[in-house]
């Protein structure tokens, strides 16, 4: 699966992929602050994107629901 990385000047970084059904989904990570938006592009119009803003704890909860065991936030240094 290919994940497309698109810099969004003044906003952050968009990571998108296409599902087996041809749907485009991804995450926009905003800088500064690291806010994450879950995005879904319309089949008919790629400019008509649905967006759901998630807090860090909501993003971690969603990752857990999707079966991700560990979530590493690259914006924060690890604390040992």
N, C-alpha and C positions, 0 to 999 in steps of 0.2 A: 504494500500500500504506500502510495506517495503522499507525503504531507507537504503542501505548498506553504512556504514562508514568505510573507509579504510585509515589508516595512511600511508603516503608515506614518509619514512625517508629522510630527507634532502630536501624535496619538500613542503609538506603540508598535506592536507586531501582531499580524494576523496569521494564524496557522489554520489551514483548511485541508480537508480531504474529501474525496468523493466515495460514497458508499457503494456497495454492490448493486443497489437499486438506482444508482445515478443521482442520488441526493447529495448536496454539498453542505457539510457541517464543519464547524470549527470554533476556535476561541480567539478573541482579541484581548491581548494583554496590554493594558494602558500603562504608560510611563509619564510621570512618576506615580508611585502609589501601588502599582501592580493590580489594579482592579481588573477583573476578568469578565468578559461578556461571552456567553454562549451564543453563537450565531448560526442561522439556518437560512440558506438562500432559496428563494422561490424557484420552482421549476420553470415558470414562464418568464420571469424577469430577474436576472442576477442582481440588479440594483435594488430590488425589493427584498431586503433582508430582514428577517425577524431576529430580535435580540432579547436575551434574558441576562440581566446583570446579576452576578453571584458574588457574595462576600467570600472571603478566604475559607471560612468554616463551611459555607454552603458548597463551595467547589470541592472541598475535601469530602463532604458527605456524598456528593454526586459521584466522585471517584470511587468511593467505597461501594456505592450501589452498582457501579459498573464493573466491580471486581478488581479494582486496583488496590494492592496491599499497602504500598508506600507512596506517598506524595512528597516530592522534594521541591521546595520553593527555592529556585535559584537566585531569587532576589535577596534572600536572607542567608547570612553565613550560618553554617551548622554550629550548634552549641554543644560541646562535649562536657 
